[in-house]
């Protein structure tokens, strides 16, 4: 990522070029990203190819003012952080589903970020409703966040009886918990963006993937709440959990909701894929 692209990215986030890659700067970038770059799977329902290459992601997020899902958002955020001087490691994770079952390998992409002043943090701007700020990677106690109470703990057995880690010489996998419930399991081994191509393909094509069920677009609001357009249902959630729902009546109103609440301009309404 060159200096012009970095400046354009920071401009979209509404921040100045930081002097140092510190914890406080990372926290601010993380919050700003969640507020300005939506989590969305619209490409799946618009028939657009998802390409995990930096230039294509820059064209989408900066050029087209779009968002994306985990591989795109965390992949590009990781590139930005690297350009700003952070030491970034891409990590594969598997998301917990019904019955405590873990999802597919390369189910999710998260970031381990090393700052100049605060050790390692777990950053994730690509999970939808999650922590608003990065989590301390080595902390095993509770971490309070506007998104809930989080913990990062060594993984125990999953519902299939498989324990975290594969051998005694390797660092154990880690479970990320939100309000006492496991969210996903992180594997500490470093990855590269190309490792996640199979996961992105599965999530954008498999009938078992929730991403193909309905279009969704969501972001954190300035007051710490959330606005989400799922299918044709627009939901506003305040920071204290109060909800208001409405359903735009026409395609024009749906397109206006994408434009007004997410800054996304489309020429047609995304519709759920028929598989």
Beta strands, then each sheet from edge to edge (+ up, - down):
strand 1: 39-40
strand 2: 87-95
strand 3: 108-114
strand 4: 120-123
strand 5: 135-136
strand 6: 143-145
strand 7: 148-154
strand 8: 174-178
strand 9: 181-191
strand 10: 216-220
strand 11: 226-230
strand 12: 233-237
strand 13: 243-247
sheet 1: 1+ 10- 11+ 12- 13+
sheet 2: 5+ 4- 3+ 2- 9+ 8- 7+ 6-
end
